[in-house]
Amino acid sequence: MTTLAQETQKILDSSPVTLENLSTLPVIKLKELYKSNSQFRNDIDEAFKNLQNMPVDYAPRPNNNYWKMNNRANFDSLFMFFYKWSLFAPTIEDGLSAFIEPFYEFYYNNEPAIRIVTQFPGYEWTKYFLDWRKKYMDSPRSLWTIDDWKKDPSWNDYIIPEGGFKSFNELFTRKIKSGLRPIDEPHDLSILVSPSDSRLNKVENKLSEYDCITTKVRQKLSIKQLLDNSIFHSMFIDGSALSFVLMPSNYHHWHAPLSGIVVESRENVLGNYFGNPNFPDFFKNKNLGYNSDFSVFEVYRRGYYIFKTISYGYVAMITVGLDDVSSINFEPKFKDISGDNGVVVKKGDLMGHFAYGGSMIILLFQRNVLPIDTKISIDILQGKKVAKLNPVIVNNMN
């Protein structure tokens, strides 16, 4: 396996894609920003002073913090951290642990650090960093950990293109062989299936009348903001929501969870790339998203679809990119639908995919459509039954 030092030398020796030389590395701009912008510099310095110990049940570093260890609480360490992350290609095991978890620890309950990733100029720098990462992950240079992925027991479940994969993102977004994700009860329109391989949880049984999802930790998630002011947002007041959290090793395509007509879609709603201040709660005991605050995701980069069904009202599917590249890619026929330009969709149809990174899908339902006894806190494969939906009440359907 190639080492980081060898990978760096390869970039110095040749010019893959747009990575002409190390002067394009995001850390060069980070250092320039730290030197030239006093507010940004102050936020970084204050963030290191405000580092918080992680909860005692946080497995990687209980009651400690990555940045408090080994004299890392300084800009030079942050510079090297992002330098290494720029050229990182994950293995099966370290998709979260190598960089995403340590960076979470940097801004865990840390207001100055949150400002760095959510406000100008830090937000613009994170976008530049992830755009650069995407170019790298789309280049042949990023394949240096592919031998580790070949050890995955599910390797032979996927379609390998003639000549092999050309980049890590091509590997990451590989398609699964036909028949390995059968759709449960494909002709029964009442059966909702999972849109992805993921961890399934319920967000809330009843969405607030004030356009908000009230989670069990008493935080608010604005439906209107989540759907970027869609005219359909009010359909989901008093409704229900489910979350499907994908891990880096999951199959990263998503499919239609039910049949109907897509009456509206937006592929790219701008938002944050980082910034969950309390991620240990979200990942608690590896029970992804259970009993957690989903309000942070209303301002993450995302896309959405609005389905209109025959008997089960409107259903919204929101695709959220979480950390690292996490680009959101709709299938062409489902991009930016509006007005009378509806597109028929069949349960199980391929609708899009995420590039490398953590990812999540949220489904919203109208009132009483999702059964209250829907099983949650389970790992589920794409196409597997989630619930048998109840017909929508007539006066709740436009």
Secondary structure, DSSP 8 states (H G I E B T S, - for coil): ---HHHHHHHHHH---TT--SGGGSHHHHHHHHHHH-HHHHHHHHHHHHT-----TT-SSSTT--GGGSTT--SHHHHHHHHHHHHT----SS-TTTTTHHHHHHHHTT-HHHHHHHHSTTHHHHHHHHHHHHHHHHTSGGGGTTHHHHTTSTTGGGB---TT--SSHHHHHT--B-TTSS--SSTT-TTEEE-SSSEEEEEEESS--TTSEEE-TTS-EEEHHHHTTT-TTGGGGTT-EEEEEEE-TTS--EEE-SS-EEEEEEEEEE--BSS--TTHHHHTGGG-TTTT---GGGGGBSEEEEEEE-SSS-EEEEEEEEESSS--EEE-GGGSS--TT--EEE-TT-EEEEE-SSEEEEEEEE-TTTS-TT---SEEE-TT-EEEE-----GGG--
